[in-house]
Amino acid sequence: MDPELFWRASTDGPAGCCQVSASSQNLAAGASEQASLLEETSSSLEELTSMSKRNAELTEKCKGWIGEARVLVGKVYELLNETAVHPGNQAFQWSDRQNRQND
C-alpha cells in the first residue's frame, strides 16, 4: 500500500479514512484471489505429478512385457532352427530357409 495514501488520510480526515478502507479492501480481495489461484495451481501440479508417476509405472511394466516377448521370440526362433527340415530331410537353419524362399 502507498505510504503517501496514509499520510493524506491522516490529513484529510474521514474522507481519507474511507479511501484507505477502500484500498485495503481492494488489496485484501486481490490477495484472496491470488491465494485461490495459487491453491488451484498447486492442485493441478499435484495431479500432474500423480499422472507422471503412473505413466512411469506403466512404462516399466511395458518394458518388462517387451523383455518377456523378446525372450519368447528368441525361444521360437531356436525351436524353428532346430525343427526346420529341408525337403531332402537335411536339417538347415531357419534363416537359410527364409533366404531361399525370398529368392
NORTA-V431477 format. One record per pair of residues at least 12 apart in sequence whose C-alpha atoms are under 6 Angstrom apart, sorted by the first residue. I is the first residue (numbers start at 1). J is the second residue. D is the distance in whole Angstrom. If there is no record, write none. Layout:
i=I j=J d=D
i=I j=J d=D
This chain:
i=81 j=93 d=5
i=81 j=94 d=5
